[in-house]
């Protein structure tokens, strides 16, 4: 039961990154410069993963892999939000 709880808690930042980046992109659809705001959030997992790589703690590989998944979810959320906003601009 403890492992199931840990797996459920581990998915929250991934889903949160995906939905948060998509929501930020859709909310800032009028200003093109602000659409890049979720991409700046990619620097957080990148910095923490770089720190984990340099420190080489116990299970640092899993930490870097997990942060890569969070970064990928942020990127995927940004792309999805951008695509949804792009489709609405073409309509008259």
Residue, then its C-alpha position, 0 to 999 in steps of 0.5 A: x500500500x505504501x508503494x501505491x501511495x508513493x506512485x500516486x504522489x510521484x505523478x502529481x508534478x508531472x500532471x501538474x506541469x502538463x496542465x499548468x503549462x497548457x493553462x498558462x499558454x491558453x491564458x496568455x494567447x493574446x500576448x505572444x511574448x507571454x506564451x513563452x512563459x511556460x518554457x521559462x519554467x523548464x529551467x527549474x527541472x533543468x537546474x535541479x537535474x544538473x545539481x543532482x548530476x553534479x552531486x552524485x547522491x544515492x539514486x541520482x540517476x532516478x532523480x534526473x530521469x524523474x526531472x526529465x519526465x517533469x520537463x517533458x510534461x511541461x514541454x508537452x503542455x506548452x505545445x498542446x496549449x500553443x496548438x489549441x490557441x493557434x487553431x482559434x486564431x485562424x477563425x474569423 
